[in-house]
């Protein structure tokens, strides 16, 4: 995954309803009507969100009769998470000593003294 694709996924996930949908789908595949029950939006609005998420590659879609089932596209999600992980690697945290470090992140190194 490149940075442009990751930025697009960040844009897609910037909507609170879409984050809620992702949270619901962590438990496995669900049909649109199941997702709709847990959201306070209309069916056309859900359809729009699902289209945006599917087109971004975040979700997989499967039709069975009149129902449409959605699931997280694990390949896209795992690649996205791996890319985010590169942002929060130890080199990053070494250079940001003023922010609280996540548990397990290395302590910052003291600044190197300049040669005179």
C-alpha positions as CSV (number, residue, x, y, z in Angstrom):
1,X,0.0,0.0,0.0
2,X,1.3,3.4,-0.9
3,X,0.8,6.7,1.0
4,X,-1.9,7.9,-1.4
5,X,-4.0,4.8,-0.7
6,X,-3.4,5.1,3.0
7,X,-4.5,8.8,2.8
8,X,-7.7,7.7,1.0
9,X,-8.5,5.2,3.7
10,X,-8.0,7.8,6.3
11,X,-10.4,10.1,4.4
12,X,-13.0,7.2,4.2
13,X,-12.6,6.5,7.9
14,X,-12.9,10.1,8.9
15,X,-16.7,9.7,9.1
16,X,-18.0,8.5,12.5
17,X,-20.6,6.3,10.9
18,X,-18.0,4.5,8.9
19,X,-15.9,3.9,12.0
20,X,-18.9,2.4,13.6
21,X,-19.5,0.2,10.6
22,X,-15.8,-1.0,10.8
23,X,-16.3,-1.8,14.5
24,X,-19.4,-3.8,13.8
25,X,-17.7,-5.8,11.0
26,X,-14.7,-6.7,13.2
27,X,-17.0,-9.5,14.6
28,X,-17.5,-10.9,11.1
29,X,-19.6,-10.5,8.0
30,X,-23.0,-8.8,8.3
31,X,-25.8,-7.9,6.0
32,X,-26.8,-4.3,5.4
33,X,-30.0,-4.7,7.5
34,X,-28.0,-5.9,10.5
35,X,-25.7,-2.9,10.2
36,X,-28.7,-0.6,9.8
37,X,-30.1,-1.7,13.1
38,X,-27.1,-0.5,15.0
39,X,-26.9,2.9,13.2
40,X,-29.2,5.9,13.4
41,X,-29.2,6.6,9.6
42,X,-31.4,5.8,6.7
43,X,-31.0,2.9,4.3
44,X,-29.9,5.2,1.4
45,X,-27.3,6.8,3.6
46,X,-26.0,3.4,4.7
47,X,-25.8,2.4,1.0
48,X,-23.7,5.4,0.3
49,X,-21.3,4.7,3.1
50,X,-21.0,1.0,2.0
51,X,-20.3,2.1,-1.6
52,X,-17.5,4.5,-0.5
53,X,-16.0,1.9,1.8
54,X,-16.2,-0.9,-0.8
55,X,-14.7,1.3,-3.5
56,X,-11.8,2.2,-1.2
57,X,-11.0,-1.5,-0.8
58,X,-11.8,-1.5,2.9
59,X,-14.8,-3.8,2.5
60,X,-15.7,-6.9,0.5
61,X,-19.3,-7.3,-0.7
62,X,-21.2,-10.5,-1.3
63,X,-24.7,-10.8,-2.7
64,X,-26.9,-13.7,-1.6
65,X,-30.5,-13.4,-3.0
66,X,-31.9,-10.0,-2.1
67,X,-29.3,-9.4,0.7
68,X,-25.9,-7.9,0.5
69,X,-23.3,-9.0,3.0
70,X,-20.2,-7.0,3.9
71,X,-16.9,-8.0,5.5
72,X,-13.6,-6.2,6.2
73,X,-11.1,-6.8,3.4
74,X,-8.3,-8.2,5.6
75,X,-5.6,-7.7,3.0
76,X,-6.3,-4.0,2.7
77,X,-6.9,-3.5,6.4
78,X,-3.6,-5.3,7.3
79,X,-1.6,-3.4,4.8
80,X,-3.1,-0.1,6.1
81,X,-2.3,-1.1,9.7
82,X,1.3,-2.1,8.8
83,X,1.8,1.3,7.1
84,X,0.5,3.1,10.2
85,X,2.8,1.0,12.3
86,X,5.8,2.4,10.3
87,X,4.7,5.9,11.5
88,X,4.8,4.9,15.1
89,X,8.0,2.9,15.0
90,X,10.8,3.5,17.6
91,X,12.6,6.1,15.4
92,X,9.5,8.2,15.4
93,X,9.1,8.1,19.2
94,X,12.8,8.8,19.7
95,X,12.3,12.1,17.9
96,X,9.2,13.2,19.7
97,X,10.3,13.3,23.4
98,X,7.6,15.7,24.5
99,X,4.6,13.5,23.7
100,X,3.7,10.6,25.9
101,X,5.1,7.4,24.4
102,X,3.0,4.3,24.1
103,X,3.7,1.4,26.4
104,X,6.8,-0.4,25.2
105,X,8.2,2.5,23.1
106,X,11.9,3.2,23.8
107,X,12.9,6.2,25.9
108,X,14.3,9.1,23.8
109,X,18.0,9.3,23.4
110,X,19.8,12.4,24.8
111,X,20.6,15.0,22.1
112,X,23.9,14.5,20.4
113,X,26.4,17.2,21.2
114,X,27.6,19.2,18.3
115,X,31.3,19.0,17.5
116,X,33.1,22.3,18.1
